């Protein structure tokens, strides 16, 4: 296998993993990460899908993290952030 073949294989594996994680995210993870997105429609989920697939390691980390303590289950804001 030449270098180009290896690069294409790695890119395909990354894309495949991204699609699987993004499908799980738009189906079950969106309300877990952002409670305000509960009941979001198909259009919102279609918009979120490509970003979730591209950034799948971060998406997976968000999905597997325990829910943060705070107001209504929302993630805690960054230091210095205004409510």
ChimeraX commands (.cxc) that place a marker at each C-alpha (Angstrom):
marker #1 position 0.00,0.00,0.00 radius 0.5
marker #1 position 1.44,3.33,-1.00 radius 0.5
marker #1 position 1.29,6.58,0.96 radius 0.5
marker #1 position -1.75,7.86,-0.90 radius 0.5
marker #1 position -3.61,4.63,-0.15 radius 0.5
marker #1 position -2.82,4.93,3.56 radius 0.5
marker #1 position -3.96,8.55,3.65 radius 0.5
marker #1 position -7.21,7.67,1.88 radius 0.5
marker #1 position -7.81,4.72,4.22 radius 0.5
marker #1 position -7.26,6.88,7.31 radius 0.5
marker #1 position -9.53,9.62,5.93 radius 0.5
marker #1 position -12.22,7.06,5.15 radius 0.5
marker #1 position -11.99,5.54,8.63 radius 0.5
marker #1 position -12.21,9.01,10.20 radius 0.5
marker #1 position -15.22,9.89,8.04 radius 0.5
marker #1 position -16.94,6.59,8.82 radius 0.5
marker #1 position -16.46,7.04,12.54 radius 0.5
marker #1 position -17.69,10.61,12.20 radius 0.5
marker #1 position -20.89,9.56,10.45 radius 0.5
marker #1 position -21.64,6.95,13.13 radius 0.5
marker #1 position -21.02,9.36,16.01 radius 0.5
marker #1 position -22.98,12.14,14.30 radius 0.5
marker #1 position -25.97,9.84,13.73 radius 0.5
marker #1 position -25.97,8.93,17.41 radius 0.5
marker #1 position -25.52,12.57,18.37 radius 0.5
marker #1 position -28.42,13.93,16.33 radius 0.5
marker #1 position -30.66,11.06,17.47 radius 0.5
marker #1 position -29.89,11.00,21.22 radius 0.5
marker #1 position -27.08,13.37,22.14 radius 0.5
marker #1 position -28.40,16.80,21.17 radius 0.5
marker #1 position -30.74,17.21,24.18 radius 0.5
marker #1 position -28.09,15.75,26.50 radius 0.5
marker #1 position -25.50,18.33,25.47 radius 0.5
marker #1 position -27.92,21.26,25.20 radius 0.5
marker #1 position -31.24,20.94,27.04 radius 0.5
marker #1 position -32.57,23.97,25.12 radius 0.5
marker #1 position -32.42,21.86,21.94 radius 0.5
marker #1 position -34.95,19.35,23.28 radius 0.5
marker #1 position -37.60,18.79,20.66 radius 0.5
marker #1 position -35.49,20.31,17.91 radius 0.5
marker #1 position -36.76,19.57,14.44 radius 0.5
marker #1 position -35.20,17.73,11.54 radius 0.5
marker #1 position -33.85,20.95,10.04 radius 0.5
marker #1 position -31.81,21.78,13.13 radius 0.5
marker #1 position -30.46,18.25,13.33 radius 0.5
marker #1 position -29.53,18.34,9.62 radius 0.5
marker #1 position -27.59,21.55,10.20 radius 0.5
marker #1 position -25.75,20.09,13.22 radius 0.5
marker #1 position -24.91,16.76,11.53 radius 0.5
marker #1 position -21.92,17.84,9.36 radius 0.5
marker #1 position -20.20,19.63,12.24 radius 0.5
marker #1 position -20.77,16.71,14.57 radius 0.5
marker #1 position -19.34,14.33,11.96 radius 0.5
marker #1 position -16.28,16.48,11.30 radius 0.5
marker #1 position -15.57,17.08,14.98 radius 0.5
marker #1 position -16.58,13.59,16.10 radius 0.5
marker #1 position -13.90,13.13,18.81 radius 0.5
marker #1 position -15.17,16.26,20.59 radius 0.5
marker #1 position -18.79,15.28,19.95 radius 0.5
marker #1 position -18.17,11.85,21.47 radius 0.5
marker #1 position -16.48,13.42,24.49 radius 0.5
marker #1 position -19.52,15.69,25.04 radius 0.5
marker #1 position -21.91,12.78,24.70 radius 0.5
marker #1 position -20.05,10.56,27.17 radius 0.5
marker #1 position -19.39,13.25,29.77 radius 0.5
marker #1 position -21.58,13.12,32.87 radius 0.5
marker #1 position -24.25,15.82,32.99 radius 0.5
marker #1 position -22.97,18.98,34.60 radius 0.5
marker #1 position -24.52,20.22,37.81 radius 0.5
marker #1 position -26.18,23.56,37.51 radius 0.5
marker #1 position -29.35,25.30,36.55 radius 0.5
marker #1 position -31.71,22.92,34.73 radius 0.5
marker #1 position -28.88,20.56,33.80 radius 0.5
marker #1 position -27.13,23.11,31.59 radius 0.5
marker #1 position -23.39,23.01,31.16 radius 0.5
marker #1 position -21.53,25.35,33.48 radius 0.5
marker #1 position -20.43,28.56,31.73 radius 0.5
marker #1 position -16.78,29.41,31.23 radius 0.5
marker #1 position -15.09,31.67,33.76 radius 0.5
marker #1 position -15.97,35.27,33.18 radius 0.5
marker #1 position -18.91,34.40,30.94 radius 0.5
marker #1 position -22.04,36.40,31.45 radius 0.5
marker #1 position -25.31,34.56,32.03 radius 0.5
marker link #1:1,2 radius 0.2
marker link #1:2,3 radius 0.2
marker link #1:3,4 radius 0.2
marker link #1:4,5 radius 0.2
marker link #1:5,6 radius 0.2
marker link #1:6,7 radius 0.2
marker link #1:7,8 radius 0.2
marker link #1:8,9 radius 0.2
marker link #1:9,10 radius 0.2
marker link #1:10,11 radius 0.2
marker link #1:11,12 radius 0.2
marker link #1:12,13 radius 0.2
marker link #1:13,14 radius 0.2
marker link #1:14,15 radius 0.2
marker link #1:15,16 radius 0.2
marker link #1:16,17 radius 0.2
marker link #1:17,18 radius 0.2
marker link #1:18,19 radius 0.2
marker link #1:19,20 radius 0.2
marker link #1:20,21 radius 0.2
marker link #1:21,22 radius 0.2
marker link #1:22,23 radius 0.2
marker link #1:23,24 radius 0.2
marker link #1:24,25 radius 0.2
marker link #1:25,26 radius 0.2
marker link #1:26,27 radius 0.2
marker link #1:27,28 radius 0.2
marker link #1:28,29 radius 0.2
marker link #1:29,30 radius 0.2
marker link #1:30,31 radius 0.2
marker link #1:31,32 radius 0.2
marker link #1:32,33 radius 0.2
marker link #1:33,34 radius 0.2
marker link #1:34,35 radius 0.2
marker link #1:35,36 radius 0.2
marker link #1:36,37 radius 0.2
marker link #1:37,38 radius 0.2
marker link #1:38,39 radius 0.2
marker link #1:39,40 radius 0.2
marker link #1:40,41 radius 0.2
marker link #1:41,42 radius 0.2
marker link #1:42,43 radius 0.2
marker link #1:43,44 radius 0.2
marker link #1:44,45 radius 0.2
marker link #1:45,46 radius 0.2
marker link #1:46,47 radius 0.2
marker link #1:47,48 radius 0.2
marker link #1:48,49 radius 0.2
marker link #1:49,50 radius 0.2
marker link #1:50,51 radius 0.2
marker link #1:51,52 radius 0.2
marker link #1:52,53 radius 0.2
marker link #1:53,54 radius 0.2
marker link #1:54,55 radius 0.2
marker link #1:55,56 radius 0.2
marker link #1:56,57 radius 0.2
marker link #1:57,58 radius 0.2
marker link #1:58,59 radius 0.2
marker link #1:59,60 radius 0.2
marker link #1:60,61 radius 0.2
marker link #1:61,62 radius 0.2
marker link #1:62,63 radius 0.2
marker link #1:63,64 radius 0.2
marker link #1:64,65 radius 0.2
marker link #1:65,66 radius 0.2
marker link #1:66,67 radius 0.2
marker link #1:67,68 radius 0.2
marker link #1:68,69 radius 0.2
marker link #1:69,70 radius 0.2
marker link #1:70,71 radius 0.2
marker link #1:71,72 radius 0.2
marker link #1:72,73 radius 0.2
marker link #1:73,74 radius 0.2
marker link #1:74,75 radius 0.2
marker link #1:75,76 radius 0.2
marker link #1:76,77 radius 0.2
marker link #1:77,78 radius 0.2
marker link #1:78,79 radius 0.2
marker link #1:79,80 radius 0.2
marker link #1:80,81 radius 0.2
marker link #1:81,82 radius 0.2
marker link #1:82,83 radius 0.2
view
